[in-house]
Amino acid sequence: MDVGLFDFDLPEERIALRPVSPRDAARLLVVRPDAPEPLEDRGVRDLVSLLQPGDALVLNDTRVIPSRLRGRRYRGEDSARIEIMLHKRESEDRWLAFARPAKKLLLGETVVFDSEGASNACELGRLQAEVIGKSEGGEVELRFSLTSAYLDEAIARLGELPLPPYIAGKRPTDSADATDYQTNFARKDGAVAAPTAGLHFTPELLAALEARGVSRHFVTLHVGAGTFLPVKAEDTDAHRMHAEWGTVSAETAAALNAVKAAGGRIVCVGTTSLRLIESAAAEDGTIRPFSGDTAIFITPGYRFKAVDLLVTNFHLPRSTLFMLVSAFCGLDVMKRAYAHAIAANYRFYSYGDGSLLFRAG
């Protein structure tokens, strides 16, 4: 498909730089593609009445790590500043990452990351990595000098929280983001971007949904930075998705299959949960245990196998995520929904408002 079909104009003032407080006070645009009037303005707290007893929420329990690293690359006596954005762990000591500037990095070069003001003699304040691979789009593969938990500790000490560029380009990261950019149920380290639809869910909202009879189930998809990159190709067939690691336990798969068998609906919180569930689903809609990489790319024409409803934020133009919601509800419906959201002053992107999408057909 022509990527230009998924373009739209978004005024900069619609981009949210801070979340609302409390989180569940955000607005919610309800989109029912098959209804006579498909759009309805509600609030996130209205999920309690919009969902039904017997429905199942699927939430992504990944936790964002401080994955932006700053350091220097060395070539003989010459050195230059380099910024690394980790996006997918390949082994106990290897990560795929986006580098800036990437063109000047050579295979075999060493990059040294250190804490601000640390002495070069202070090994506790330093971390080294060798460039062992390069590919298109500024992606590099790094082999670090530390491994396993030791590497995790070093990244936590030296890294910065990776706010998306549309926020980080307008204000510095601060202490509030350490809380604001994590879901209340984040528990498994590994994401380099938050599953942002989950940011709206407070303990009070989750308790109210449970009292309503809506069950809660967790999956893990370690969100990579590649998910939110704009599509640079002119046709969707030419776009390559970056793989992300995820897992659906046997217990969760069985519970969700039981919900479907009883007539309940699968309600994914976030496109990350949806992509993982669809990766785990068989053609007949049965959800199977899953553990591994997924690079599923959902565009209009995709036949959804398991997911019935989607809670999600508003996404970037020409992004794979806007393509996904267009596949879920129909491109014309989503263009109308986004035009309405812009006109009605909804807040966009990671810290913005949410939507509840009913699957078309």
C-alpha positions, 0 to 999 in steps of 0.5 A, a space after each residue: 500500500 502507498 504509505 502516503 495514505 496514512 499521512 495526516 497533518 498534526 498541529 504541534 500543540 496537540 502533542 502532549 509533553 506531560 501526562 494528565 494527573 491522575 492518569 485515568 483522567 485522560 480523555 477517551 475517543 470511542 470508535 465503533 466502525 459499524 455503528 451509525 455514529 462511529 465516534 463518541 467522546 468519553 473518558 478513560 474512567 468510562 472503560 468501566 461501563 464500556 467493557 462488559 463482565 466476562 471481558 479480558 484485559 491484556 496488559 503488557 508488563 514490560 518495564 522501560 530501562 534507561 537505554 540512552 547511552 552517551 559516550 565516545 568512540 576511539 580511533 587511534 588518538 582521535 575520538 568523537 562523541 556518540 549517542 547510542 539508543 539500545 533497542 533489542 537485546 541479542 544475548 547476555 552481552 550483545 545489544 542491537 542499537 541505533 547510533 548517532 552519528 552511525 556513519 562514522 562508526 566502523 566495525 571493530 571500533 570501541 565505544 566508551 560510555 562513562 558517567 558525567 564527570 567520571 575520571 577515565 581512571 575510574 572503572 566503576 564509572 565506565 562501560 565499553 562496547 565493541 562495534 561488531 555489526 552495522 546495518 541500514 538505518 543507523 543500526 549497529 550491534 554492540 558487544 559489551 565488556 560486561 555481561 548479564 546482571 553486571 551489564 544491566 547494572 552498568 546500563 542502569 547507572 549510566 543510561 538515561 530514560 529514553 523519552 520519544 524524540 517528539 517530547 525530548 526535543 521540546 524539553 529535558 527529561 526530569 525526575 517526574 518522567 521516571 514515574 510518568 513513563 512507566 506503567 503502574 504494573 511494569 515489572 519485567 525490565 527490557 523495554 526501551 519505550 513504554 507501552 503507552 496505552 497502559 500509562 492510563 491505568 491506575 490501581 483504582 481503575 483496575 480495581 473498578 474493572 475487576 469489580 465489574 467482572 473484567 479479568 486482567 492478564 499479563 503478557 510481556 513484549 519488550 518494546 523496541 525503539 524501531 516500533 515508533 519510527 516513521 516509515 521511510 519507504 513509499 510502499 508498505 511492502 518495502 518496510 522492514 519491521 524491527 523484531 521485538 522479544 515477547 512471551 505469552 505464558 501457557 497459563 495466560 493463553 489458557 485463560 484467554 481461550 477460556 474467556 473466548 469460549 465463554 463469549 467474552 472479548 479480548 481487550 488488548 491494552 496497547 498495540 504491543 499487547 495486540 501484536 503479541 497476541 496476534 503473533 501467538 494466535 492460530 488461524 482459528 483464533 486459539 491463543 497458544 503459548 509464545 516465547 521469542 521474537 515477533 516482527 509482525 507488521 499489521 496493515 489494512 487487509 490483515 485478518 485479526 484472529 483473536 483480538 476484539 477491542 483495543 485501547 490505544 493512544 493516538 499515533 504518528 502519521 505514516 507510522 506502523 501503529 497508525 497502519 495497525 489501527 487503520 487495519 483494525 477499524 478501517 482507514 477511512 474510519 480512523 482518518 475521520 477519528 483522527 480529524 475529530 480528535 485534532 479538532 476536539 483538542 485531544 492530546 496526542 502521542 505517548 503522554 496523550 489521551 486514549 481511544 477505545 477501538 472496536 474491531 470492524 466487521 
